[in-house]
Amino acid sequence: MLPPNVKVRFTNLGLASSTRLWPREMLSLKQINDLEKSPLGFLLINNGTDVSTQTELGTSTSSQTSYETPLHESFYEVVTQLNTVEVKKPTGNSQARLMQMIKNIVTQLDNFKIQLGTFARFTVFRNINKLASSFLGIAETTVIRFNKKMEVDNQVKRSQTRKMRNETALKLLDSDERKIITDHIQKCYIDDSNFSIQSLHADLQNLYDYPYSASTLYRQLKAMRYSYKLKTYNPFSTTRDEIVNWRARYLRMMEELRQQGAFICYYDETWIYHGMTKTRGWNPTDTNPYLIANMGDLKKPRPGFAASSDKGQRAIVLAVVTEAEVLPGSVDIVIPNRHPSEILVDYHQYMSSDLYIEYMKKVLPQIVAATPKGRQPTLVIDNATIHNTLVDKLPTKSSKKAELRAFLEKHNVDCAVDATNLQLWEEVKALMETRGGRDAMKRYYVDEYAESLGVKIVRLPPYHCQFSPIELVWNQLKTHLRSAGKTTDKLEVVAERAKTWLKNTNESQIAWTYEHILEIEEGIKLVMDEDEETWEWNDDESDM
């Protein structure tokens, strides 16, 4: 235990430098600790005789501010001019609020000490932490510890990103708890039962006494890759067996074609419109039709950017993308009512099966010409109705007797002269089953023409446009048009701009789209393989 008066040496007083006795209560807790550990038996100070300014982190912050009170001012004048400073309002849980209140008291007292200047050493303000502890009725070490913790917490909080905070919240859950949450969300999807953060929080509390707050649950969901957004999931692509099977056949076929070195191209159509520009821009926040109407002169000042048009006259863009480029001869932009000589095919106003056939008659030979020697030219198209024109129309149950009889005779099937419609239909149905079913007997006009040129046609499964890289090309095209366009651009200007961009795509752009599609296909095939293994395992288990 130190005596009431301790030895202090002021090293920067020149000739006056010497060891002096100094009141122990005028030293900070840190200085007392240093003195107790000092092998010299005295405390070294190099800031004159103002002992109170020799402080470290966690004690008074006045060491960082030099403030000397003019000698002509009296202590009374200084005190009457003291001002408070703004402090942060305590928020959060009880401990956080307590820590902030202690920090606010220390900050306010330190502010007074700075304003008192040299007078502070003769008052209770000479040791801010000790003064704060007397106000609060807690130990001085507690004040110092809370101040340090506040500094550390603030530094950590500033350095943490939103993603890091989400990941930190997710670490509170073990694997079983995560599975409970995901299983419950999947059940809500199946039941088509919408939920909010609050309702999900209540459900989880009922399920397994979920111990965290709703805000923590929100962060955990974000870290688990959930977000509150527009509903875009189409259940047909996963619930209809024929589409699921189609998808599996398609993925296996594409895998085989790639292994065989096929030259795979993709065809699609999209649309553009006049005045194609960005839909968003920096506009006055309070601008609305009512305020604009009250501005009087709409030209000065300008109320904001004109709204992007998405109505009126449109044009259809057609193209085929290969492994290295957008096939130049395939780029066609059809504007209604334009002269036929200005476009590859005169589509007039809307696409039709006849116009699609005419387009393919011009493009398929170009695909053959672009295919490297020794590789199979392959064209992937979607399953739009206009792409499926049949060479021969297949009869249905409601077909007339003459149509049913003609179909049977064409396939060398004899039928009774007095057979009824129902009997003829049964014969037709049996014939189709022997030939692989109705779908297997369908012969498409474009497919037949492509086959005559040596081109294989592959159709995408319905609702699976994500398997086509040209969809990504369309996205890049429209982004370019919106960035370069103005609302005053005519459709012809937009069309020419689109044609120029498509013809100048580079190999790296196209390569990225193909790689992205491969990643999607591989991800889905991985899920398919896991499902097949599960079914195989279940089958084996059922035999035991």
PyMOL commands that set and color helices and strands:
alter all, ss='L'
color gray80, all
select helices_A, chain A and resi 14-16+24-26+29-37+51-53+61-64+75-80+94-122+124-126+128-136+140-159+162-170+175-191+197-208+214-223+236-239+241-259+289-293+328-330+340-342+353-370+385-387+401-410+421-434+438-441+445-453+465-467+470-484+491-503+507-543
alter helices_A, ss='H'
color red, helices_A
select strands_A, chain A and resi 5-10+19-23+43-45+263-273+314-321+332-334+377-381+456-459
alter strands_A, ss='S'
color yellow, strands_A
deselect
rebuild
show_as cartoon
